[in-house]
């Protein structure tokens, strides 16, 4: 990536030489160029929110910025990219969206996230640290910045305007108003599950901002809940757990089951733990932020339940699903089962047959399929 501070070599995480997606885009370049051309002072506390793969903080590492991210993968990519360009450990402070933010922010750089809710939550959490002299600049591709995006900046921080578009990227300029009366933070959002969905019916769901389908039970999960296998006291993984409804339902049905909730989103794992506790489950559970089943011992799991995502930010890709399936096969004991729900058109049965040598259709409707693969 070419920047005013050099040309760092960047990769996404996990690094894959076959991956043709870059670790930065035109909006990252536009923001960095603006900072240099306008000579924005970077000697105070610089906070970067939503840095996709560490491109921004790697370029600005000499100014010892603070990164705030919801993504474990983004955090690991940042560590790798900083090390690749020779930045000393600790030069960039890496925080998650669940950590307390800095008490004072002099420059706030925001990579606009896909989730408007996550943007709202983060701006509300950061607003008390912003002062009248704080330089606030957002960035994103044109298709990612909407009127609602600008309204959030204006409602929470102060008067907001946008730049002209360059290479389909746009900047957001916000002038903080300390006297602005800000709304309360509506996150996390809590709702009650509907009847007729098995053991979790009538239960409580806690959703932190940015978690998929935050205000209601999505139709795919609802269909999956109707077709979950019995845990029978086994070790079960809710892989890509989101708000944890699937794993919580398993634990409610069988308190003897050991359930591991895993997601790469810090917001998701916090939601899953809160959902589990809100339903008073008496079983044993573990909550882990990570890259799928990396770190889970081989042959240590009996059952993996998975609703894999097929987007990485704005890009459509099956790379995440493939990693999840591969990780599940390694972690499962012989005879262990992977149960997957997905849209019919994604063709997950082909991948499962390639990896496991088998794939059985458990249930289907016009939109979704539930598939089962057994480790031989």
N, C-alpha and C positions, 0 to 999 in steps of 0.2 A: 504494500500500500504506500503510495507517495503522499507524504505530508510535509508541512513546513519544517518539521523537526527530524526529518530523515525518511528512510524507506524500510520500515520494519517488515520482516517476513512473518506472516500470520497464518494460523490454521484454526479450523474448528476443532471441537472435541466430541468424541474421540477422533484422533487423527486417522484419516483414511486416504491413502494416495489416489483411490478411485473416485473420491468425492469431488465433483466439479463445482460445488457451491463454495463461494468465497467467504472469508471470515469478516468481511466488511462490505459496505456498499457506498453508493454515491452520497448518501446522507451523512455518513461518517466523515467522508472527505470534505463535504461542504462545510460542516461544522468546524472542523479543524482549520480549514482555510480562512473562515470568518474570524476565528480567534486570533490568528496571526495577522491578518490584514487590518483588523480593527485594534490591534495591540491591546487586547483585553488583559488586564493585570491578573496574573495567575500566582501571585505570591501569598495569597490568603488560603483559606480552606476551599479546595475545589472538590465538589461532589459530582460524580457521574452516575446517573440512574439509568438502569436498563441497557447497559453496554452489552450488545449481543454476544460477542466473542472476545471482548477485551481490546478491541481495536482502539477505542478512544483513550483508555487509561494507559495502554502501552505507548501510544504516541506522546502522551502527556506525563509519562512516568517521572521525568526530571522535576516536575512540580509536586510530586508526592500526593496525587489525588486519592480520594476515597471512592471506591466503587460500591454501589448498592444493587444487588441483583436478586431475582427470585429463582434463578436457574443454577443448579449444581453444575451442569455442563458448561454454562458460560463462565462460572467461577474457575473450573478446572482449565478451560481454554485460556483464560486470563493468566493463570499461573504459568502455563506452558509457554505462552507467548512472551510474557515478561522474562522468563528464564532464557528463552531463545535469543532475545536481544541483549542479554547480559545485565538486566536490572537486578539489583541486589534484593534479596528477600526483605519484605517489610517496607520497601519504598512506596508501595501502593497498599493502602488498607482495604481489605476485602470484607464487606459486610453483606448480610442477607436482608431481605425485606422484613424479616422477623426480628432483626437486631435494632437496638435503640440508635437513632441517627445522630450525627454530630450535633453539638449544641449551637454551633454557629456555622453558617455557610456563606462564603463570599462570592463563589461562582457556582451556579447550579446548572449542569448540563443534563438534559433529559432526552434519551433516545425513546421516542414515543412507542409504547408497547401496543401489542395487538388488542389487549384488554383495556377498555375504557375504565372499568372498575378498578383495575390495578393502578392505573394512572391517578384516578381520584384518591385512592387510599394513600398512595405514596406522596402526592402533593399535600394532602392534609397532614400527614405525619411529619413532613419536612417544613411546612409553613412556619412553625414557631421559630425555626433556626434561621429563617430568611429575614434580612433587614432591608432598609430602604436603598442601601448601596449595593445590594447583591445583584450581580449580573446573571440573568436567567435566560438561557437559550435552549430551545428544544429543537429536535431534528427528526426527520423521518422522510420516507418516500411520499410523494404526493397522494398516492392511494391510501396511505395510512393516516393522513391528517384530515380531519373532518371539522365541520362547524362545531360539533359537540366537543372535540378535542380543545379547540380554542376557547370555548365557553368554560371548560373546566379550569384552564389556566387563569382566565379572567375572574371567575367566581371565587377561586381559592387564593390566588396570589396578587393579581392586579391587572391593569390595562395590558392588552395583548394584541399583537399584530403579526403578520407573516411576511416573509420575504418573497421575492420572485422565485419561480422554480428554476432549478439548474439540474440538468441530467435527471429529470423527473424526481428531484429531491427538493425539499423546502425547509426553511428554518422558521422557528417560532421565537418571537422576542416578547418578553414580559417584563414590565416595570413594577416591581413589588410595592404594594401599598400596605404598610404596617397597620394602618387604621382600619383596614377592611374587616368587616364582620364576617367571619368564615362560618360555614355550616358545620354541624357536628359530623363525625366520621360514622357512616352507617355500617361499616365493616368491623367484625365479621357479621354475616347475615345468617339468621337462624330461621328454619322453617320445619314444619311437621310433614313426615312422609305420609302418602295416601294409604288407604286400606287396600287389601288384596294383592300385596306384593311379598307375602311370606313373613318370616320372623321379624323383619324390620318395620312392618306396617305400623303406622302410628308413632314411629320413633322420631327422634330429633336429628336434624342435620345442621352442622355448623360449617359455613363456607367463608373462608377468608377471601379477600378480593383477588380476582384473577383466576380462580379455580373454575373449571369448565361447568357451565350450566349452574350458576351460583344461586339462582332463585327458585329452582324447581328440579324435580327428578327428570333427567333426560330420558328420552324414549328408549335408547339403547340399553341403558342400565336397568330400566324397568323390565325390559324383555329378558335380560340376563338374570334378574332376580327370580323370575318365574322358572328358571331352568338350571339353577345351581346344583352341583352334586353334593352329596352328604360328606361332611368332613371326617366323621368317624374317629375323632380324637387325633387326627393326623396334623402334621406341620403344613400349614397352608400359607401361600403368598398371594396377597392382593397386589399385583404388579401394575404400576401406573395407577396407584390407588385413588387419585383425586381426593374427593371428600371422604373416602373410606366407607361408603355405604355398602359395597359388596363384601368387604372383609368383616364389617360389623354385623351384617346379616348372617354370615357364616358363624361368627362367634356367638351370636344370640341363639342360633339353632343348635350349636354344640359347644358348651362351655369348656369341654375338654380339649378342644382344638387349640393349637398354638398358631396364631396368625401374625405374619410379618407384613406390615404395610410399607410399600416402597414407592417413591416417586422422585423425579429429579427436581420438582418444584418445592421450595421451602414452604410456600403458602399452602400447597396441597397436603403435605405431611402434617403441618400444624392443624389443618382442617380435619384430617382423618383422625388424629389423636383427640381433638375436641369432640368430634362426632362419637367416637368410641366411648369416651368418658361420659358424655351426655346421656348415653343409653344405659348406663349402669351395668355394663357387661362384666361378668365375674371371671372370665377366662384370662389366659395369658396372651399378651400382645407386645410386639416390638414395632417401633416406628423409625424408619431410616430414610434419609435423603441420600440418593446416590444414582449412579448410572445403571439402572436396571438391577440385575442380580449380581453385578460385579461385587466381589467381596463376600458373597454367600458361598460357603463351602460346597464343593461338588458332591452330588449324591446325598444331599442333606434335607431335601424337600419332597413331600408326598404329592402336593397339589398346587398348581399355579393357576390363578384366575386372572385374565388379562383382557383389557379393552384398549388395544394400542392406538396411539394417535397417528394420523397420517399427514400431519403438517409439522414443519419446523419453521416457526415464525410465519412468513408468507409463502414459503416454498412447500409444494406438495411432494412428499417423499415416503418411500416404504423402508428407509434405512433404520428408523427407530423400531418399527415392528420386527424387522429381521434380527436386530440386536436383542430384542426382548425374547424372541422365539429361541434364538441360539443360546442365550443365557439360561432360559428355562430348561432346555434340554440338558445342559451341563449340570445344573443345580438339582435336577430331579433324580430320585432313586430309580433303579430298574423297576418298572411297573408303575412309576409315578405318572401323573396325568397333567397335561396342559389344556385348559379350557379357554377358548377365545371367542369373543363376540366381535363382529365387525360388519360393516356394510357389505351387502352381497357382491357388489361390483369390484371389491378389492381383491378377491381371489386368494384369500389367505390359505385355502385348502391346498393350493399348489405348493406354497412355501412349506407348509407343515409336512406334506408328503415327502418333500425333498429332504427335510431335516430329520424327521422321525420315521420315515418309511410308511407312515399311515396317517389317516385323517378321517374321522367319522362325523357326519352331520347329526347333531343332537336335536336341533330345532331350527325352524326358519319361519319368517313371515315375509311379506313383500319387500321389506327393506333390510332386514338383518338375518344373519346366520349365527348359530352357536356351534362351534366346532370343538372336537376333542381329539387330542393326539396322545399316544401312550409311548413312554420311553421303553424300548425293548432291551 
